[in-house]
Amino acid sequence: MSDPTHEGADFAKARRGRNIAIALGLVVFVILVFVVTIVRLGASVVDRF
């Protein structure tokens, strides 16, 4: 295993980039699930009235 206290700046920068990419991917996934849920429920709500 690598020791994070002794890694170079390049490794830290690469890890930060991966963390940001994972976070953005997770946010996009959550927004997509939210939008699909609203669209599916929206059709049912409109039919009630």
Buried (B, 14 or more C-beta within 10 A) or exposed (E): EEEEEEEEEEEEEEEEEEEEEEEEEEEEEEEEEEEEEEEEEEEEEEEEE
